[in-house]
Amino acid sequence: MDTELIIAARQVRPNAYAPYSGYHVGAALRTNDGRIFTGCNVENTSYGLTICAERGAAVAAVAAGAQVFTAVAIVTDSGGTPCGACLQVLAEFAPPTPETIVVFLANESNGTVRRTTLAALFPEAFALRQAAPAPAQTQPPRTIG
């Protein structure tokens, strides 16, 4: 268990702005160079504009130059899992094998922590295939007029 990561998520959770749902979330992620970045959920009256804790932490990490995540801890009252959008964002910054991103789900109501992986929670993340290179031009461009 990554106690340091869970503590960081627990410490940022009270900063959550959740006047509509009352569901406070704290997240902390570890990058491949060992740095920790945190985030909390920030709700908006227009729900679609709400920022989840996990995405907040990811944005902070990327803004600081980190682009490979190795672990994330999420602290809630229920031990809930990240939403699909957050899982997709985490997958974007996963090492080549998503099994290596460890996910800790801390339940503040009963004190339990569940350990899982990004691959277990999100086995088929969307990924664009690298586009094939454009074919070489064999004829000169036509001129119009």
Residue pairs with C-beta under 8 A, 6 or more apart in sequence:
1 104
1 113
1 115
2 30
2 71
2 73
2 102
2 104
4 36
5 28
5 29
5 30
5 36
5 71
5 72
5 73
5 104
6 28
6 73
6 75
6 104
6 106
6 113
8 28
8 36
8 38
8 73
9 26
9 27
9 28
9 38
9 53
9 73
9 74
9 75
9 106
10 26
10 75
10 106
10 108
11 26
11 38
12 26
12 27
12 28
12 38
12 39
12 40
12 53
13 24
13 25
13 26
13 40
13 53
13 75
13 76
13 108
14 24
14 26
15 26
15 40
16 24
16 25
16 26
16 40
16 41
16 42
16 53
17 40
17 41
17 42
17 43
18 24
18 25
18 41
18 43
19 43
20 43
20 45
20 47
21 43
23 41
23 76
23 77
24 40
24 41
24 76
24 77
25 40
25 41
25 52
25 53
25 54
25 74
25 75
25 76
25 80
26 38
26 39
26 40
26 53
26 74
26 75
26 76
27 38
27 39
27 40
27 52
27 53
27 54
27 56
27 57
27 72
27 73
27 74
27 75
28 36
28 37
28 38
28 39
28 57
28 72
28 73
29 36
29 37
29 38
29 54
29 57
29 58
29 61
29 69
29 71
29 72
29 73
29 90
30 36
30 69
30 70
30 71
30 72
31 37
31 61
31 66
31 68
31 69
31 70
32 66
32 68
32 69
32 70
32 95
33 66
35 61
35 64
35 66
37 57
37 58
37 60
37 61
37 64
37 66
38 56
38 57
38 60
39 51
39 52
39 53
39 54
39 55
39 56
39 57
39 58
39 59
39 60
40 53
40 56
41 50
41 51
41 52
41 53
41 56
42 50
42 51
42 56
43 50
44 50
52 82
52 83
52 85
52 86
53 74
54 72
54 74
54 82
54 86
54 89
54 90
55 85
55 86
55 89
57 72
58 69
58 86
58 89
58 90
58 93
61 67
61 69
61 93
62 93
66 93
67 93
68 93
68 94
68 95
69 90
69 93
69 94
69 101
70 95
70 100
70 101
70 102
71 101
71 102
71 103
71 104
72 82
72 90
72 101
72 102
72 103
72 104
72 118
73 103
73 104
73 106
74 80
74 81
74 82
74 103
74 104
74 105
74 106
75 106
75 108
76 105
76 106
76 107
76 108
77 107
77 108
77 109
78 107
78 109
79 105
79 106
79 107
79 109
79 110
79 112
79 114
80 105
81 103
81 105
81 121
82 90
82 103
82 121
84 122
87 118
87 121
87 122
87 125
88 122
88 125
88 126
90 101
90 118
90 122
91 98
91 118
91 122
91 125
91 126
91 127
94 100
94 101
94 118
94 125
95 101
97 119
98 117
98 118
98 119
98 122
98 125
99 117
99 118
99 119
100 117
101 117
101 118
101 119
102 115
102 116
102 117
103 115
103 116
103 117
103 118
103 120
103 121
104 113
104 114
104 115
105 113
105 114
105 116
106 112
106 113
107 113
107 114
118 125
